Structure formats: C-alpha cells, structure tokens
C-alpha cells in the first residue's frame, strides 16, 4: 500500500501509483487519522477520490503474482538442499 499523501515518491520508485490511506498503529487515534483523510478527500476533492478508486479497482489483486513468488521461493529452497 502506498499512501496518497505520503508515499508518492516511494510508489513511483517501485513502479506503482499511490493507492490508499495508511496509518500507524491499531488504536483509535491512528484509525481516526486515516479515516479523516479519506473522508476529507471524498468530500473536498472528488476528482482525486474518483481517480484513487479507479486505480484501486484496476489493480491486480489476484493470487497469481504472490503464488508465483512462493513457488519460486520453494523451488530455490529445494534446489539448495540437493
């Protein structure tokens, strides 16, 4: 996940676009911080909100990439044991 307000450079370096609202911790103030930013964008910048939704809906959330990564990892581990 790449935060829309804080991770543009990191997302670009990884070849992605920002795609959500991150927050640290699992406590009420942290959740409030993330939700307030999301709600603020929804009400105050609908064009950015719609673009963010489009990026998220267009992303590949399938298991194909992670499954391939695991198969590759296991294959390499098995080759090292021979």
N, CA, C and O atoms as a GROMACS GRO file, in nm:
protein
  328
    1UNK      N    1   0.085  -0.117   0.000
    1UNK     CA    2   0.000   0.000   0.000
    1UNK      C    3   0.090   0.123   0.000
    1UNK      O    4   0.189   0.130   0.072
    2UNK      N    5   0.052   0.218  -0.081
    2UNK     CA    6   0.124   0.344  -0.090
    2UNK      C    7   0.028   0.458  -0.058
    2UNK      O    8  -0.069   0.482  -0.130
    3UNK      N    9   0.055   0.527   0.049
    3UNK     CA   10  -0.031   0.634   0.098
    3UNK      C   11  -0.039   0.750  -0.002
    3UNK      O   12   0.062   0.793  -0.056
    4UNK      N   13  -0.160   0.800  -0.025
    4UNK     CA   14  -0.180   0.907  -0.122
    4UNK      C   15  -0.115   1.038  -0.080
    4UNK      O   16  -0.080   1.119  -0.166
    5UNK      N   17  -0.098   1.060   0.048
    5UNK     CA   18  -0.040   1.186   0.096
    5UNK      C   19   0.109   1.178   0.124
    5UNK      O   20   0.177   1.280   0.122
    6UNK      N   21   0.162   1.059   0.149
    6UNK     CA   22   0.299   1.050   0.199
    6UNK      C   23   0.392   0.959   0.117
    6UNK      O   24   0.512   0.960   0.142
    7UNK      N   25   0.342   0.884   0.023
    7UNK     CA   26   0.425   0.782  -0.043
    7UNK      C   27   0.438   0.796  -0.194
    7UNK      O   28   0.469   0.698  -0.262
    8UNK      N   29   0.416   0.914  -0.248
    8UNK     CA   30   0.420   0.928  -0.394
    8UNK      C   31   0.557   0.892  -0.450
    8UNK      O   32   0.566   0.821  -0.550
    9UNK      N   33   0.664   0.939  -0.388
    9UNK     CA   34   0.799   0.911  -0.437
    9UNK      C   35   0.831   0.762  -0.425
    9UNK      O   36   0.888   0.702  -0.516
   10UNK      N   37   0.794   0.701  -0.312
   10UNK     CA   38   0.821   0.558  -0.292
   10UNK      C   39   0.741   0.474  -0.391
   10UNK      O   40   0.792   0.375  -0.445
   11UNK      N   41   0.616   0.512  -0.416
   11UNK     CA   42   0.534   0.439  -0.513
   11UNK      C   43   0.594   0.450  -0.653
   11UNK      O   44   0.603   0.350  -0.726
   12UNK      N   45   0.634   0.569  -0.691
   12UNK     CA   46   0.693   0.591  -0.823
   12UNK      C   47   0.821   0.509  -0.839
   12UNK      O   48   0.844   0.449  -0.944
   13UNK      N   49   0.905   0.506  -0.734
   13UNK     CA   50   1.030   0.429  -0.740
   13UNK      C   51   1.003   0.279  -0.756
   13UNK      O   52   1.084   0.208  -0.815
   14UNK      N   53   0.890   0.233  -0.703
   14UNK     CA   54   0.854   0.091  -0.714
   14UNK      C   55   0.774   0.061  -0.841
   14UNK      O   56   0.740  -0.054  -0.867
   15UNK      N   57   0.745   0.164  -0.919
   15UNK     CA   58   0.670   0.145  -1.043
   15UNK      C   59   0.520   0.141  -1.023
   15UNK      O   60   0.447   0.087  -1.107
   16UNK      N   61   0.471   0.199  -0.914
   16UNK     CA   62   0.328   0.199  -0.884
   16UNK      C   63   0.279   0.342  -0.865
   16UNK      O   64   0.356   0.437  -0.870
   17UNK      N   65   0.149   0.354  -0.843
   17UNK     CA   66   0.088   0.481  -0.804
   17UNK      C   67   0.036   0.467  -0.662
   17UNK      O   68   0.018   0.356  -0.612
   18UNK      N   69   0.011   0.579  -0.598
   18UNK     CA   70  -0.047   0.573  -0.464
   18UNK      C   71  -0.183   0.507  -0.471
   18UNK      O   72  -0.252   0.516  -0.573
   19UNK      N   73  -0.222   0.439  -0.361
   19UNK     CA   74  -0.345   0.360  -0.370
   19UNK      C   75  -0.423   0.349  -0.240
   19UNK      O   76  -0.501   0.255  -0.223
   20UNK      N   77  -0.405   0.441  -0.147
   20UNK     CA   78  -0.484   0.432  -0.026
   20UNK      C   79  -0.440   0.526   0.084
   20UNK      O   80  -0.360   0.617   0.063
   21UNK      N   81  -0.493   0.501   0.202
   21UNK     CA   82  -0.465   0.582   0.319
   21UNK      C   83  -0.407   0.492   0.428
   21UNK      O   84  -0.477   0.408   0.484
   22UNK      N   85  -0.281   0.511   0.458
   22UNK     CA   86  -0.213   0.430   0.560
   22UNK      C   87  -0.216   0.503   0.694
   22UNK      O   88  -0.227   0.625   0.699
   23UNK      N   89  -0.205   0.426   0.800
   23UNK     CA   90  -0.192   0.484   0.933
   23UNK      C   91  -0.116   0.387   1.020
   23UNK      O   92  -0.124   0.265   1.001
   24UNK      N   93  -0.043   0.440   1.116
   24UNK     CA   94   0.037   0.358   1.206
   24UNK      C   95  -0.044   0.322   1.329
   24UNK      O   96  -0.116   0.405   1.384
   25UNK      N   97  -0.032   0.200   1.371
   25UNK     CA   98  -0.099   0.157   1.493
   25UNK      C   99  -0.238   0.106   1.468
   25UNK      O  100  -0.295   0.120   1.360
   26UNK      N  101  -0.293   0.047   1.573
   26UNK     CA  102  -0.429  -0.007   1.567
   26UNK      C  103  -0.513   0.054   1.677
   26UNK      O  104  -0.605  -0.009   1.729
   27UNK      N  105  -0.481   0.176   1.712
   27UNK     CA  106  -0.555   0.244   1.818
   27UNK      C  107  -0.651   0.346   1.757
   27UNK      O  108  -0.637   0.382   1.640
   28UNK      N  109  -0.747   0.392   1.835
   28UNK     CA  110  -0.847   0.486   1.780
   28UNK      C  111  -0.789   0.612   1.716
   28UNK      O  112  -0.837   0.651   1.610
   29UNK      N  113  -0.688   0.678   1.774
   29UNK     CA  114  -0.636   0.797   1.707
   29UNK      C  115  -0.574   0.767   1.569
   29UNK      O  116  -0.587   0.846   1.476
   30UNK      N  117  -0.507   0.654   1.557
   30UNK     CA  118  -0.446   0.619   1.428
   30UNK      C  119  -0.555   0.592   1.324
   30UNK      O  120  -0.545   0.641   1.211
   31UNK      N  121  -0.656   0.517   1.361
   31UNK     CA  122  -0.767   0.490   1.270
   31UNK      C  123  -0.839   0.619   1.234
   31UNK      O  124  -0.876   0.640   1.118
   32UNK      N  125  -0.859   0.706   1.331
   32UNK     CA  126  -0.924   0.834   1.308
   32UNK      C  127  -0.846   0.918   1.207
   32UNK      O  128  -0.904   0.983   1.120
   33UNK      N  129  -0.713   0.914   1.219
   33UNK     CA  130  -0.627   0.988   1.125
   33UNK      C  131  -0.651   0.940   0.981
   33UNK      O  132  -0.672   1.022   0.892
   34UNK      N  133  -0.647   0.809   0.959
   34UNK     CA  134  -0.668   0.756   0.825
   34UNK      C  135  -0.808   0.783   0.772
   34UNK      O  136  -0.824   0.824   0.657
   35UNK      N  137  -0.907   0.761   0.855
   35UNK     CA  138  -1.046   0.783   0.811
   35UNK      C  139  -1.074   0.929   0.781
   35UNK      O  140  -1.142   0.960   0.683
   36UNK      N  141  -1.022   1.019   0.864
   36UNK     CA  142  -1.044   1.162   0.839
   36UNK      C  143  -0.982   1.206   0.707
   36UNK      O  144  -1.041   1.288   0.636
   37UNK      N  145  -0.866   1.153   0.674
   37UNK     CA  146  -0.805   1.189   0.546
   37UNK      C  147  -0.887   1.134   0.430
   37UNK      O  148  -0.906   1.203   0.330
   38UNK      N  149  -0.936   1.010   0.442
   38UNK     CA  150  -1.018   0.951   0.336
   38UNK      C  151  -1.149   1.027   0.319
   38UNK      O  152  -1.188   1.060   0.207
   39UNK      N  153  -1.216   1.055   0.429
   39UNK     CA  154  -1.343   1.128   0.423
   39UNK      C  155  -1.321   1.268   0.369
   39UNK      O  156  -1.402   1.319   0.292
   40UNK      N  157  -1.211   1.331   0.410
   40UNK     CA  158  -1.180   1.464   0.360
   40UNK      C  159  -1.162   1.465   0.209
   40UNK      O  160  -1.210   1.555   0.141
   41UNK      N  161  -1.092   1.366   0.156
   41UNK     CA  162  -1.075   1.360   0.011
   41UNK      C  163  -1.209   1.335  -0.057
   41UNK      O  164  -1.238   1.396  -0.160
   42UNK      N  165  -1.290   1.247   0.000
   42UNK     CA  166  -1.420   1.216  -0.059
   42UNK      C  167  -1.506   1.342  -0.072
   42UNK      O  168  -1.567   1.365  -0.176
   43UNK      N  169  -1.509   1.424   0.032
   43UNK     CA  170  -1.595   1.543   0.030
   43UNK      C  171  -1.531   1.665  -0.035
   43UNK      O  172  -1.601   1.747  -0.094
   44UNK      N  173  -1.398   1.678  -0.027
   44UNK     CA  174  -1.334   1.801  -0.071
   44UNK      C  175  -1.260   1.792  -0.203
   44UNK      O  176  -1.226   1.894  -0.263
   45UNK      N  177  -1.234   1.672  -0.250
   45UNK     CA  178  -1.158   1.655  -0.374
   45UNK      C  179  -1.209   1.531  -0.447
   45UNK      O  180  -1.138   1.431  -0.458
   46UNK      N  181  -1.330   1.539  -0.496
   46UNK     CA  182  -1.395   1.422  -0.557
   46UNK      C  183  -1.318   1.372  -0.679
   46UNK      O  184  -1.316   1.251  -0.704
   47UNK      N  185  -1.254   1.459  -0.753
   47UNK     CA  186  -1.177   1.415  -0.869
   47UNK      C  187  -1.062   1.322  -0.826
   47UNK      O  188  -1.040   1.218  -0.888
   48UNK      N  189  -0.990   1.360  -0.720
   48UNK     CA  190  -0.882   1.274  -0.669
   48UNK      C  191  -0.938   1.144  -0.612
   48UNK      O  192  -0.879   1.038  -0.631
   49UNK      N  193  -1.052   1.153  -0.544
   49UNK     CA  194  -1.115   1.034  -0.488
   49UNK      C  195  -1.152   0.936  -0.600
   49UNK      O  196  -1.125   0.816  -0.589
   50UNK      N  197  -1.213   0.987  -0.705
   50UNK     CA  198  -1.253   0.901  -0.817
   50UNK      C  199  -1.131   0.838  -0.885
   50UNK      O  200  -1.134   0.722  -0.925
   51UNK      N  201  -1.023   0.917  -0.898
   51UNK     CA  202  -0.901   0.863  -0.957
   51UNK      C  203  -0.842   0.754  -0.869
   51UNK      O  204  -0.796   0.652  -0.919
   52UNK      N  205  -0.843   0.776  -0.738
   52UNK     CA  206  -0.793   0.675  -0.644
   52UNK      C  207  -0.876   0.547  -0.653
   52UNK      O  208  -0.821   0.437  -0.657
   53UNK      N  209  -1.006   0.562  -0.657
   53UNK     CA  210  -1.094   0.444  -0.671
   53UNK      C  211  -1.066   0.370  -0.801
   53UNK      O  212  -1.063   0.247  -0.803
   54UNK      N  213  -1.046   0.444  -0.908
   54UNK     CA  214  -1.015   0.381  -1.036
   54UNK      C  215  -0.884   0.303  -1.032
   54UNK      O  216  -0.874   0.193  -1.085
   55UNK      N  217  -0.782   0.362  -0.967
   55UNK     CA  218  -0.653   0.292  -0.956
   55UNK      C  219  -0.669   0.164  -0.874
   55UNK      O  220  -0.613   0.060  -0.910
   56UNK      N  221  -0.744   0.172  -0.766
   56UNK     CA  222  -0.762   0.054  -0.680
   56UNK      C  223  -0.842  -0.055  -0.751
   56UNK      O  224  -0.810  -0.173  -0.740
   57UNK      N  225  -0.946  -0.016  -0.822
   57UNK     CA  226  -1.027  -0.116  -0.892
   57UNK      C  227  -0.955  -0.175  -1.012
   57UNK      O  228  -0.985  -0.287  -1.054
   58UNK      N  229  -0.860  -0.101  -1.068
   58UNK     CA  230  -0.786  -0.150  -1.183
   58UNK      C  231  -0.662  -0.232  -1.146
   58UNK      O  232  -0.596  -0.288  -1.233
   59UNK      N  233  -0.631  -0.238  -1.016
   59UNK     CA  234  -0.513  -0.312  -0.972
   59UNK      C  235  -0.537  -0.462  -0.977
   59UNK      O  236  -0.650  -0.509  -0.965
   60UNK      N  237  -0.429  -0.535  -0.995
   60UNK     CA  238  -0.437  -0.681  -0.997
   60UNK      C  239  -0.427  -0.732  -0.853
   60UNK      O  240  -0.318  -0.734  -0.796
   61UNK      N  241  -0.539  -0.772  -0.796
   61UNK     CA  242  -0.542  -0.822  -0.658
   61UNK      C  243  -0.548  -0.974  -0.655
   61UNK      O  244  -0.576  -1.034  -0.551
   62UNK      N  245  -0.520  -1.037  -0.769
   62UNK     CA  246  -0.527  -1.182  -0.776
   62UNK      C  247  -0.410  -1.246  -0.701
   62UNK      O  248  -0.316  -1.177  -0.660
   63UNK      N  249  -0.418  -1.376  -0.685
   63UNK     CA  250  -0.312  -1.451  -0.617
   63UNK      C  251  -0.205  -1.496  -0.714
   63UNK      O  252  -0.110  -1.562  -0.672
   64UNK      N  253  -0.216  -1.463  -0.843
   64UNK     CA  254  -0.119  -1.512  -0.941
   64UNK      C  255   0.023  -1.468  -0.906
   64UNK      O  256   0.113  -1.552  -0.901
   65UNK      N  257   0.045  -1.340  -0.884
   65UNK     CA  258   0.180  -1.290  -0.853
   65UNK      C  259   0.235  -1.348  -0.723
   65UNK      O  260   0.346  -1.401  -0.723
   66UNK      N  261   0.160  -1.339  -0.611
   66UNK     CA  262   0.211  -1.398  -0.486
   66UNK      C  263   0.232  -1.548  -0.495
   66UNK      O  264   0.329  -1.599  -0.439
   67UNK      N  265   0.144  -1.620  -0.565
   67UNK     CA  266   0.161  -1.764  -0.578
   67UNK      C  267   0.288  -1.796  -0.655
   67UNK      O  268   0.362  -1.888  -0.618
   68UNK      N  269   0.315  -1.722  -0.761
   68UNK     CA  270   0.436  -1.743  -0.838
   68UNK      C  271   0.560  -1.714  -0.754
   68UNK      O  272   0.660  -1.786  -0.763
   69UNK      N  273   0.553  -1.609  -0.672
   69UNK     CA  274   0.665  -1.578  -0.583
   69UNK      C  275   0.693  -1.692  -0.486
   69UNK      O  276   0.808  -1.729  -0.465
   70UNK      N  277   0.588  -1.749  -0.427
   70UNK     CA  278   0.605  -1.861  -0.334
   70UNK      C  279   0.661  -1.985  -0.404
   70UNK      O  280   0.749  -2.052  -0.351
   71UNK      N  281   0.609  -2.016  -0.523
   71UNK     CA  282   0.658  -2.132  -0.597
   71UNK      C  283   0.807  -2.114  -0.627
   71UNK      O  284   0.885  -2.208  -0.612
   72UNK      N  285   0.845  -1.995  -0.670
   72UNK     CA  286   0.985  -1.967  -0.699
   72UNK      C  287   1.071  -1.981  -0.575
   72UNK      O  288   1.178  -2.040  -0.580
   73UNK      N  289   1.024  -1.928  -0.464
   73UNK     CA  290   1.097  -1.938  -0.338
   73UNK      C  291   1.115  -2.084  -0.296
   73UNK      O  292   1.225  -2.125  -0.259
   74UNK      N  293   1.008  -2.161  -0.300
   74UNK     CA  294   1.016  -2.302  -0.262
   74UNK      C  295   1.106  -2.380  -0.357
   74UNK      O  296   1.182  -2.467  -0.313
   75UNK      N  297   1.099  -2.350  -0.487
   75UNK     CA  298   1.182  -2.419  -0.583
   75UNK      C  299   1.330  -2.391  -0.555
   75UNK      O  300   1.412  -2.483  -0.557
   76UNK      N  301   1.363  -2.265  -0.530
   76UNK     CA  302   1.502  -2.229  -0.500
   76UNK      C  303   1.550  -2.296  -0.370
   76UNK      O  304   1.664  -2.342  -0.362
   77UNK      N  305   1.463  -2.302  -0.271
   77UNK     CA  306   1.499  -2.369  -0.145
   77UNK      C  307   1.523  -2.518  -0.169
   77UNK      O  308   1.617  -2.575  -0.113
   78UNK      N  309   1.440  -2.580  -0.250
   78UNK     CA  310   1.458  -2.723  -0.279
   78UNK      C  311   1.586  -2.748  -0.357
   78UNK      O  312   1.653  -2.848  -0.335
   79UNK      N  313   1.622  -2.658  -0.447
   79UNK     CA  314   1.744  -2.674  -0.524
   79UNK      C  315   1.867  -2.663  -0.434
   79UNK      O  316   1.968  -2.729  -0.458
   80UNK      N  317   1.858  -2.581  -0.332
   80UNK     CA  318   1.969  -2.563  -0.239
   80UNK      C  319   1.992  -2.684  -0.150
   80UNK      O  320   2.100  -2.699  -0.094
   81UNK      N  321   1.894  -2.770  -0.137
   81UNK     CA  322   1.904  -2.887  -0.049
   81UNK      C  323   1.964  -3.009  -0.121
   81UNK      O  324   2.000  -3.108  -0.057
   82UNK      N  325   1.974  -3.001  -0.253
   82UNK     CA  326   2.022  -3.117  -0.329
   82UNK      C  327   2.170  -3.132  -0.318
   82UNK      O  328   2.227  -3.224  -0.376
   0.00000   0.00000   0.00000
